[in-house]
């Protein structure tokens, strides 16, 4: 499935955004100029979505303890791995998420705007993870709200 043929499922997007589960935000640091910082801030303080930052610096961001990798996150029930990394790097993030899927009880991979890797998306689906690709929760939220859904 090529990037041009990928179609996100609006019902899946709605389900993920309405669920109060924890999102792992890969690529999130305290660099306020990066989209990961502003989008995760919006998710945390506007939607009330709990997050776990993952970045090599393992910084605490928006009051949430950070980790250097998905592998470093302690066992818990998480929801989504939100990928704010280049398309060339997202395959490794997806593979790490797949490796820790059962331990962290992950449900989905979300690749941000401009992050496209159809092969990684296929691997995630084969591993039982849902996939959203090349969009942002902050972009999708008004569509969910327009459909009359409230969190």
C-alpha positions, 0 to 999 in steps of 0.5 A, a space after each residue: 500500500 503506497 502513501 497515496 493509497 493510504 486512507 485513515 479510518 475516521 472511526 478509528 481516529 474518533 475512537 483514539 481521540 475519545 479514549 482517555 488512555 495514555 499516549 507515548 509521544 516519540 520525539 518530544 523534548 522541551 524544545 518549544 519550537 517543535 510541533 511535538 511540544 505544542 501538540 502534546 501541550 494541547 493534548 495534555 491541557 486541552 484534551 486532558 490526555 496523559 502523555 509519556 515523552 520519549 526522546 534521547 534526552 529523556 526530559 520531563 515535559 508538561 509535567 510528564 516523566 520522559 524516557 529515552 526509548 519506548 523500551 525504557 517505559 515501565 510496564 503499564 497500560 498505554 494506548 497510542 504511540 504518537 510519532 513525531 520523527 522523520 519518515 526515515 526514522 519512523 520504521 525503527 520506532 514502529 518496530 520498537 512499539 511492536 516489540 513492546 506492544 504486549 508489555 505496554 498494552 499498546 493499541 495504535 501507532 499514530 504517524 504525524 503530518 508528513 510522517 509516512 512509511 507504508 511498510 512500517 504501517 503494514 508491519 504494525 497492522 500485521 502485529 495487531 496495531 491500528 495505524 493512523 498516518 500523515 495527520 495530527 490529533 489537533 487537526 482531526 479533533 475539530 472533525 470529531 467535535 463537529 460530529 457531536 462527540 465530547 470527551 
